[in-house]
Each structure stands twice: as structure tokens, then as C-alpha cells.
Amino acid sequence: METIYLDHAATSPMHPEVIAAMTEVMAETFGNPSSVHSFGRQAASKLEEAREVIGKSLGVKNHEIIFNSGGTEGDNTVILETAFGRQKEGRHLITTQIEHPAVINTMKYLETQGFEVTYLPVDRKGAISLDDFEARLRPDTTLVSIMYGNNEIGNLMPIREIGERLKDHPAYFHTDAVQAYGNQWIRPHELGIDFLSISAHKINGPKGVGFLYKSDAAKLAPLLRGGEQEEKRRAGTENLAGICGLAKAVELLTEEEREKRRALYDQFTQTILTTLDQAGIDYQVNGELSNKLPHVLNLRFAGIINDLLLMKLDLRGIAVSTGSACTAGTVDPSHVLEAMYGKNAQEVKESVRVSFGYGNTIEQIEYFANQLVASLQELAK
């Protein structure tokens, strides 16, 4: 039985060249980058080479990149340290109802500490209102944290427009770009972004490593204190092998490669929807079909419980999901779909997420589409 992995938004397989780059570093460059001897200098050189690759990918200065353990740490660092560090200026923060749990749960924690958080609502397509955003922005707002692209429905958020509206406001602008980086051409300086969080494992790199972009114009205390690594901004000996794996993954995502993948993912989506149409399957796309991350497709099948469909497909060797990997292992329903349709809405119970990535082929997608139709027809009996 062929196995097909269609849950790349949860995590992605490591690229062979990433594995090779990491293996070489682990075997040959074991020094501590903070050590002053030749072994340390060799490791430090590798570290800065990786920083340069990543800085170039965003069009930012090398030292504006802070290596860390990934998106969750980046989100927590920005949200907590900005809130506590700027509380004399204000104790109000703005985010959306459809953020990743790393943002939502950190904001909820701040509410227990006396901060006020505005969670911008979304419409039935998962979009926020810019007029609503402007109306909620206050003089005492110190941070706006809005994801670049949603991990469950794929919607791209109006990042440029938000950045423009914050030009003359003292609030910092943070975006969780974990799902968007590698798929989108991102230039923080042009978009008015002060902070940006990334995880390596979403772009065929290793788990447990990522980076935080911090604009020179923004002040941020370290979340982790200890040594003086990362220019005293993030304590702890750097995960050099992981960082070099991340850099190799970034190198592989050239603009040409991004364009090729986007076109392929659009073809994947069209193949699935065409097959469903031809089979007369009743379905609904959650979110937008345009202005979205090309690798995420969220579908609702009326009358079909998503957990049962998931199991049917899994028995056929196909992996999809019901939502974020950070919540899918629990009994909690998708907070993204709840924000769009309301609590206890049927859409929440009848939707699955399909996400494409490295290694998927059109033949796999055609097979998946046919198996999806067969599974739905069996469940509808």
C-alpha cells in the first residue's frame, strides 16, 4: 500500500541535503561558537554564515536575526517581553481569534496578569476587518501580533495594510510567519514588521530550531537569561547543527523553487476539487481560494464527521489532519473554524485540512483524490 503524507503544515520531512549538511557539522564542527580557540572560531564562522543566508532571505541585516528553538519561543519572547517591558506605556495588545496557540495562549496568560487583549474577530471566510482593527487600536496599545498566513485555512492576512496603519503609532508589530516563510516573498522592512517568528521544521529543516527577526528599531529584552549568546539576546549554546540545517533549507528555497512549488500546489488543489466535482461530492472550501498560502487546503464535507474520515484515509495510508498539530491531539475543536462559524457549528466537526509539500507528486494527489471520494462515499452509506 502506498503511503502519502499530506500534513506538511504540521511538520515537513527533512530534505536530504539538509540532513547531509547537519551530519557534516555534527561530525566536523563540534566546537562551542562562544569559545575563543580555533574549534570555537570554526563553529562561530559557521554560525555567522547561516545568519547571513537567513538575513539575505528576508532582506534584513544579519544581526537582526536571533537563533532560537522555533516559532513558539519566538512568539512567547516577543509577546511577553514587549508586554512586561512596555507596560508603563500601556497594557493593551491586539491579536486575532485565529492565531496559533503559541500566540493565543500567551495572550490569555497576559490577561491573568492584568493586561487587556483585543482578539479581532473574523468573518465566515476567515478575514479580519481593517476598519475594525483601526477602531480597536488605542494610544495605550503596545503590541499588535497578527499571523502572516493561517496554518489551518491558509488565509493570508493584510500584513502590509496593518504595517501602514501602524507607521505613526508606537505599537510594535509582530507576525508569526511560520507557515508563510518559504512560500511567500517577505521583506519586513518594507512591510513595517518589527518582529517575525520562524520554525525550521515547516520548510524541510530540523525540529527544535528557528529564528526571530528583530528590527534594530525595536527594543526587546531576552526571554532566556544566562550566557551572552546571540549578542546577549537569547542565552544558551546555539544548536549549530540545527541552525546549519535551517540555513541549508533556506538556501534550497530559491525564488525559482518557490514559484515552481506554488504552481504545483495550485495544480494539486485544482485536481482535488475537480475530482470531487466530477464525483458529485458536496463540499465547501473553508477560507479563501485566492490570496492564500498555496500549500494549505481546508475542506468541509457536510454530514461526514472529520475524525471518521481521518481514520478512513489513514487506513488507506494517507495522512491529513483536522487542524493545528498543536491542538489536533486533543478533544478540543478547531478554534479557527469556531471563530469563523461559531461554537458547535457543523463546519467545525466536518472539516479536514490537506497540506502539500516536498515529495508530493501529481500522481499522489490524483490517488488521494480518488481515495477521498471512495472514503466519503463509504461514510455516506
N, C-alpha and C positions, 0 to 999 in steps of 0.2 A: 504493500500500500504506500502510495506517495504521501509524504508529509509536506504541508505547505504552511509557512509561517506568515500570518497576516496581522501581526500585532506589534509592528515596528514603533508605534507611538508609545508603547510601554517600555520597550528596550530594543536595541538593534544588534544583530550579530556583528562581531568584530571582523573588520576587513583583514585578510591575510597579510597585507603589507603593514598594517598596524601591529599585528602580533609579531611580525618579524622585527619591526623597529623596537618594540618593547623588549623582546628577547635579547636583542643585541645590547641594549642599555643595561639590562639586568646582569648580563654576562661580563660586560666590559667596563661599565661606568658605575661602580658601586659606591663611590665616594660621596660624602655629605657636601652639598653645594655651599654650605657655610664654612667649611674647613679651608684653611689658608694654604695647605700644602698642595702638591701637584694633583693628587687624586680629587681633592675638593675643587680645585680650579677647573679641572676637566669636567666635573659634574656641573659646576656653575655655568660653564660655557654652553653646555647642552641645554640648561635651563633657559638661558637668555636667547638661544637660538629658537627655542619653542615659543618664547614670549614674542619674539619678532614675527614669527609666522602668524600667530594669532592676532597680534596688533594690526598687521597688514591686512588680514581678512576683514577687519572692521574699519580700516582707515583711521586708526587711532594711534596714539603714542604707545610705545612698548610698555613704559612704566605705568600706563593706565590699566594694565592687565594684572589682576591678582589671582594667582592659582589657589584653588581650594578643593573641597571634596565634591562639589557639584551644585546643581540648581537649588536644592533645599537649603544648603548652607548659605549660598549667595542671597536668597530671598530673606532668610532669617537675619543675616548680617545687616542688610540694608534697612529692613523694616524696624527691627529692634533698636539698632544703634541710632537711626535717624529719629525715631520717636523719643527715646530717652535723652538723646543728645541735644535735641532742639525743643524740648518741652517748655522752655522759657519763652519761646517764640509762639508756641501753640501746641495744642494736644488733639488736633483733628487730622485724620487721614482719610484718603479716598481710595477705594478699590472697586471691583465689580463682584457681582454674585456668582460669576462663573470662573473665578481664578482657580489655580491649582491649590490643593490642600496646604502646600508649603506656605502659601500666602494667606489663604482664608483662616487657617488655624492659628497662625501667628497673629493676625489681626484680632481674632477672638480672644487670644491671651491678653493683648494690649487693652481690650475692653475691660478685663478684670482688674487692670491696673489703673483705671480711671481715664483712659483715653476714649475719645469718641471716633467711631469709624463709620463712614458712609459707604454702603455697599450699593453701587449703581445697579439698578435693575436692567434686564434685557427684554427685548420683545420676543415674539414666537420664532423669529429667525436667529436669535442669539445676538442681536446687535444692541449696543448702548446708544443713548441719545446724547449728542454733543451739547445740545441746549440744556439737557438735564445736568450734564457734567458741569457746565458753566454756572448753572444755578446753585449747585451744591458746593462749588469752590468758595472758600471763605478766607478772610485775612489770616486766620489762625491755622490754616491748612499747611502742614509742614511736609507732607509726602503724598504723592499720587503713585499708586502701584497698579499698573494695568498690563496684562499679558500681551505679548505680540501676536500670538496666534493660539487659539484654544486647542487643548490637547484631546478633547472629546468630539467636538463637532467640526473643528478645523477653521472656524471663522477667523479672519484677520481683523484685528481691532484698529481703530483710527489713530494710530500712533503719531503720525505726522501732524494731524489736526490737533491732537492733545498737546503735543510739544509746542505748537504755535500759540495755543491759548495760555501756556504757562511761561511764555517768554518774559512777560513783565510781572510774573508772580514769584515770590520767594520759595514756593514749594519745590522740593526735589521731585524728579520724575524717574521712576524705576519701572523697568519692564522685564518680566520673566520671558525670555526668548528661547527657552529650552526646545520647544517644538519648531520654532521658526528658523533658528540658526542652521545654516546649511541648505535650507530650502529657499530663503529669501535673501535679497541683497540688502544688508543692513549697514547703515552709516550713522552711528549715534550722534556725532557732532552735527550732522545735517538735520536730524530729527528732534533735537533738543533733549535727548536722553542723558540723564546723569548717571544712572546705574543700569547694568544689564547682566542677567544671570544665565549661565550656560552649563549643560551637563554633557560630558563626552560620550556617554553610552547611547545617546539619541542619534549620533552621527557615525556609528560603526566604530566608536572608540571604546575604551575600557570603562567599567563601572567604578564609582567611587572617586572620580576626579572631574574637575571642571574649572571654570574661572568666573570671576566677577569683573566686569568693566566698571571702573570708577573714573568719572571725569575729573580732571585736575581742578575744575571749578567747584566741585562738591567736597564737603568735609565729611569724614566718616571714621569713627573710632573702630578699632578691631573688635570683633565678637570674641575671638580666641586670643588670650594673652599668654605670654610666655617668652619665647625667644624672639629674635629680631628679624625673622624671615619675612620675605615679601615686603621689604622696606618698612618693617615694623607694623604691617597692616594685617597680617594673618600668621600667628605663631604656629610653629610645628614644622618639622623637617619635611620638605617638599617630596611628594611622591614622584620622583624623577621619571621612573619608567612609565607611569601612568600619564604624566604630562607629555612625555615624548610620543606616546601613543596618541594622545589627543592632537598634538601638533601634526602628526602624520595623517590622521583622519581629516584634519582641516586642509592640509595640502592636497589631498585627493579630491576635495570638493571644489574644484575649479568652477568658474562660471560656465564653461562649456559643459562640464559634468552636471551642474545644477539644471541647466536648460534641457539637457538630454533626459534627466530623471523627471523633470516636470512634465515633459511631453509624454513620457512613458506612463506616468501616473494618471494623466488625463485620459490616456488610452485605456488604462485599467478600469477607471471609473465608467467610461462610456461602454466598455464591454459588459460590465456587471449590470448596468441599468438597461442596456439593450436586451440582454438575456432575460432579465426579469419582465420587461415589457412583452417580449415575444411569448413568454410562458403565461402571460395574463396574471402575474402576481401583483397583488395590491400592496404597494409600498409607498413610503414617504421619506424624503431626504430631510434629515434634521440639520438645520443651519443653511448656509448658502452653498450654491454650486459654483458660484463665481466669487472672486475676491476671497479666496480661502487657501489654506495650506493644501497643496496638491496631493499629499500622501494620506490624508485622513478623509474617510467617508463614513458617515453615521446614518444608518437606515432604520426605519420603523416598519414593522410588519404587523398590521392590525390583527388582533386575535391570537398572536403567537407569543408566548412567554419567552423572553430572551434567554433565560437560563436553560430552558429545554432546547432551544435552537443551538446554543453554545455547545451543549453536550452532544447533540446530533452531529454537528460539524467536527467536534473533537474525535468522535468515534470514526470519522472518515479521514482523520489525520490532518485536519485543518484547524488552525488556531486563529480565532478572532477574540473580541472582548466585549464586555458590556459597558466599559468606561475606563476611567483612570486606573492604572495599575496600583495606585496608592489607596484606592477605595474598593476596587473590584473584588478583593479577597475578603470583604466584609459583607454584612447583610444590608448595609446602607445603600439606598438607591442613588442614582446619579444626581448630584446637586446641580449640575449644569442643566440637565433636562428638566429638573424641578423648577429651576429659575425661569426656563422658557415656557413651560406648560402648566406649572402649578404642582403642588404636592398631590400625590396619589393619582396623577394623570396617567391614563393608559399608555401614553407615549413613553413614559419612564420605564414601564415594565416590558415594553415590546420593541426596544431598540438595541441594536448592536453596532459596534464600531469595527470597521475594517481599516487597517492602516498598512500601507505598502512601504517597501524599502529595498535595500541592496540584496540582490539574489533572486528577487521575484521576476518571473518572466510572463509574457503574454499567454503562453501555454498553461502556466499555473493558474492564471486568473480565469481563463476560459474553463478550466477544470473546476475551479472553485465555484464559478457562477452556476455551472450545471449541477454541482453538488448542493449548492444553496437552494436552488429550485427544487431539487428532489427532497431535501430535508423539509422545506416549507410545505410541500405537498403532503408529505407523510404526517407532519404535525397537524395539518388542517383536517385530516380524516376524522 
